[in-house]
Amino acid sequence: MFLNVEQLQVHYPGRVEAAVKQVSLNLQAGEMGVLIGPSGCGKTTLLRAIAGLEPVSGGEIQLAQQVISSLHTQVPPEARRMGMVFQDYALFPHLNVQDNIGFGLRHLPKAEKKARVEEVLDWVALSANARNFPHELSGGQQQRVALARALAPRPQLLLLDEPFSNLDIELRERLAQDVRAILKAAQTTALFVTHDQMEAFAVGDVIGVMSEGRLHQWADAYTLYHRPETRFVAEFIGHGVFTSATLSRDESSWVVKTALGELTDISECTLPSAYPNGHCDVLLRADDIVHDDEAQVKAQIVRKLFRGSEFLYSLRLASGELLMAHVPSHHDHHIGEWIGIKIQMDHVVTFPVASQDSPN
């Protein structure tokens, strides 16, 4: 592993609880990782510890098989060969674009420095703006300058802390895709911090979901969405709800009985013995619920959000249970209307009825 974090703990002076609690994760060379979670979950503290800006109180951090942080080792930030990109860009207003990018290359011969600046300018598609000053650029262009400046010294690892949070939503998503393409072309290993799920999905090869200092799951976006390991991940990632269910034996196989019918694809479920009397909760994503006028189960629309190609319907069963469903937007039903629905799931994910599961 290129970046390896093992059982990391970070304490702030005067605080009883650790800001980062026994976090383990790793990145292969060239991979892009993302840390996501609510405000105060510890993701920025973890990033700062990796950068060497926060001392660790337990565990260790290895980069390229060298220990850079532990109880007994603290390699200075400037010796870690890491680049950092912040949400405020931190560009020098009195320097033009090419001089901002070349600021960290003062040790290179003039010709080599010029060639490197031109190379990274080309990566970020700003060659035509080389002589512009920061105030003459858009927010997205300024962020690309900050990225180019961080890449210019050829860092071992690039760290990005909420790099797009000052930009509007449409520009954030487009720039996230651009940055991923740039870093992949540069074969740069990177670790992002963000609060935006779509941004995390657009950028990350692997994503870590954090809460209260703990890393709940470290996996690709598909796995986080479809196979969450904890209730927190299930609730934090995507649209979904939990519905009551019972695991029971039916002739030669196990089935999950819900108010919407029986589910049989339970190869990935926790064993029935894990649940008292088989009672559990099933995660239902909005795309697991299909609108079908002929279905026997009916649900009332209590809220709807127009998303262009689809509606996100909030539904209530006759029992009072709430569900969510993505429905193509040409099915424009009214709030209060009852529609037919059915479950269409590729795999069933179950959890204890109470929030008793703990993060890895």
ZINOR-V509829 format. One record per pair of residues at least 6 apart in sequence whose C-alpha atoms are under 8 Angstrom apart, sorted by the first residue. I is the first residue (numbers start at 1). J is the second residue. Records with the same first field share a line. If there is no record, write none. Layout:
I->J ; J
//
This chain:
1->26 ; 27 ; 28 ; 29 ; 64 ; 65
2->26 ; 27 ; 28 ; 29 ; 62 ; 63 ; 64 ; 65
3->26 ; 27 ; 28 ; 29 ; 61 ; 62 ; 63 ; 64 ; 65
4->24 ; 25 ; 26 ; 27 ; 61 ; 62 ; 63
5->23 ; 24 ; 25 ; 26 ; 59 ; 60 ; 61 ; 62
6->22 ; 23 ; 24 ; 25 ; 59 ; 60 ; 61
7->21 ; 22 ; 23 ; 24 ; 58 ; 59 ; 60
8->20 ; 21 ; 22 ; 23 ; 24 ; 56 ; 57 ; 58 ; 59 ; 60 ; 61
9->18 ; 19 ; 20 ; 21 ; 22 ; 23 ; 56 ; 57 ; 58 ; 59
10->18 ; 19 ; 20 ; 21 ; 45 ; 46 ; 49 ; 54 ; 55 ; 56 ; 57 ; 58
11->17 ; 18 ; 19 ; 20 ; 56 ; 57
12->18 ; 19
18->213
19->41 ; 42 ; 45 ; 212 ; 213
20->42 ; 45 ; 46 ; 212 ; 213 ; 214
21->213 ; 214
22->58 ; 59 ; 214
23->214 ; 215
24->215
25->218
27->33 ; 189
28->189
29->188 ; 189
30->184 ; 187 ; 188 ; 189 ; 190
31->188 ; 189 ; 190 ; 205 ; 206
32->189 ; 190 ; 191 ; 192 ; 203 ; 204 ; 205 ; 206
33->190 ; 191 ; 192 ; 203 ; 204 ; 205 ; 206 ; 207 ; 208
34->191 ; 192 ; 193 ; 194 ; 200 ; 203 ; 204 ; 205 ; 206 ; 207 ; 208
35->43 ; 191 ; 192 ; 193 ; 194 ; 200 ; 207 ; 208 ; 209 ; 210
36->43 ; 193 ; 194 ; 195 ; 196 ; 197 ; 200 ; 207 ; 208 ; 209 ; 210
37->43 ; 194 ; 195 ; 209 ; 210 ; 211 ; 236
38->195 ; 210 ; 211
39->195
40->212
41->210 ; 211 ; 212 ; 213 ; 214
42->210 ; 211 ; 212 ; 213 ; 214
43->193 ; 210 ; 213
44->161 ; 193
45->54
47->159 ; 161 ; 191 ; 193
48->54
49->55 ; 56 ; 69
50->61 ; 69
51->77 ; 80 ; 82 ; 159
52->68 ; 69 ; 74 ; 75 ; 76 ; 77 ; 80
53->77
55->69 ; 70 ; 74
56->69 ; 70 ; 71
57->70 ; 71
58->70 ; 71
59->70 ; 71
60->67 ; 68 ; 69 ; 70 ; 71
61->67 ; 68 ; 69 ; 70
62->68 ; 69
67->73
68->74 ; 75 ; 80
69->75
80->156
81->155 ; 156 ; 157
82->155 ; 156 ; 157 ; 158 ; 159
83->150 ; 151 ; 155 ; 156 ; 157 ; 158 ; 159
84->150 ; 158 ; 159 ; 160 ; 161
85->146 ; 147 ; 150 ; 158 ; 159 ; 160 ; 161 ; 163
86->160 ; 161 ; 162 ; 163
87->161 ; 162 ; 163 ; 164 ; 165 ; 166
88->163 ; 166
89->142 ; 143 ; 146 ; 163
90->146
91->100 ; 134 ; 142 ; 146
92->100 ; 134
93->133 ; 134 ; 135
94->133
95->133 ; 134
96->130 ; 131 ; 132 ; 133 ; 134
97->129 ; 130 ; 131 ; 132 ; 133 ; 134 ; 145
98->117 ; 121 ; 130 ; 131
100->145 ; 149
101->117 ; 145 ; 146 ; 148 ; 149 ; 150 ; 152
102->113 ; 114 ; 117 ; 149 ; 152
103->149
104->149 ; 152 ; 153
105->113 ; 152 ; 153
106->113
116->152
117->152
118->127
120->148 ; 151 ; 152
121->127 ; 130 ; 145 ; 148
123->148 ; 182
124->144 ; 145 ; 148 ; 182
126->141 ; 145
134->142
139->166 ; 167
140->167 ; 171 ; 175
143->163 ; 164
150->158
151->158
155->188
156->188 ; 189
157->188 ; 189 ; 190 ; 191
158->188 ; 189 ; 190 ; 191
159->190 ; 191 ; 192
160->190 ; 191 ; 192 ; 193
161->192 ; 193 ; 194
162->192 ; 193 ; 194 ; 195
163->193 ; 194
164->172 ; 175 ; 176
165->172
172->199
173->198 ; 199 ; 202
176->199 ; 202 ; 203
177->202 ; 203
179->203
180->202 ; 203
183->189 ; 190
194->200
197->237
200->207
201->207 ; 221
204->220 ; 221
205->220 ; 221
206->218 ; 219 ; 220 ; 221
207->217 ; 218 ; 219 ; 220 ; 221
208->215 ; 216 ; 217 ; 218 ; 219
209->215 ; 216 ; 217 ; 218 ; 233
210->216 ; 217
214->359
215->359 ; 360
216->229 ; 230 ; 232 ; 233 ; 358 ; 359 ; 360
217->224 ; 228 ; 229 ; 230 ; 233 ; 359 ; 360
224->233 ; 234 ; 237
225->234 ; 237 ; 238
226->349
227->349
228->234 ; 349
229->359
230->351 ; 357 ; 358 ; 359
231->351 ; 355 ; 357
234->240 ; 283
235->241
238->285
239->285 ; 286 ; 324
240->283 ; 284 ; 285 ; 286 ; 323 ; 324
241->283 ; 284 ; 285 ; 322 ; 323 ; 324
242->281 ; 282 ; 283 ; 284
243->258 ; 281 ; 282 ; 283 ; 284 ; 321
244->258 ; 259 ; 279 ; 280 ; 281 ; 282 ; 353
245->256 ; 257 ; 258 ; 259 ; 279 ; 280 ; 281 ; 282
246->256 ; 257 ; 258 ; 277 ; 278 ; 279 ; 280
247->254 ; 255 ; 256 ; 257 ; 272 ; 278 ; 279 ; 280
248->254 ; 255 ; 256 ; 257 ; 272 ; 278
249->255
254->264 ; 266
255->262 ; 263 ; 264 ; 265 ; 266
256->262 ; 263 ; 264 ; 266
257->263
260->297 ; 342 ; 343
261->342 ; 343
263->348
265->346 ; 347 ; 348
266->347 ; 348 ; 349
267->347 ; 348
268->347 ; 348 ; 349
269->348 ; 349 ; 350
270->349 ; 350 ; 351
272->278
275->352
279->352 ; 353
280->350 ; 351 ; 352 ; 353
281->350 ; 351 ; 352 ; 353
282->348 ; 349 ; 350 ; 351
283->348 ; 349 ; 350 ; 351
284->323 ; 324
285->324 ; 325
286->312 ; 323 ; 324 ; 325 ; 326
287->325 ; 326
288->325 ; 343 ; 344 ; 345
289->324 ; 325 ; 326 ; 341 ; 342 ; 343 ; 344
290->325 ; 326 ; 327 ; 341 ; 342 ; 343 ; 344
291->325 ; 327 ; 339 ; 340 ; 341 ; 342
292->339 ; 340 ; 341 ; 342
293->339 ; 340 ; 341
294->340
295->340 ; 341 ; 342
296->340 ; 341
297->340 ; 341 ; 342
298->317 ; 318 ; 338 ; 339 ; 340 ; 341
299->315 ; 316 ; 317 ; 318 ; 338 ; 339 ; 340 ; 341
300->315 ; 316 ; 317 ; 318 ; 335 ; 336 ; 337 ; 338 ; 339
301->313 ; 314 ; 315 ; 316 ; 333 ; 334 ; 335 ; 336 ; 337 ; 338 ; 339
302->313 ; 314 ; 315 ; 316 ; 335 ; 336
303->313 ; 314 ; 315 ; 335
304->311 ; 312 ; 313 ; 314 ; 335
305->311 ; 312 ; 313
306->312 ; 329
307->329
308->329
309->328 ; 329
310->326 ; 327 ; 328 ; 329 ; 330
311->326 ; 327 ; 328 ; 329 ; 332
312->324 ; 325 ; 326 ; 327
313->324 ; 325 ; 326 ; 327
314->322 ; 323 ; 324 ; 325
315->322 ; 323 ; 324 ; 325
316->322 ; 323
317->323
351->357
//
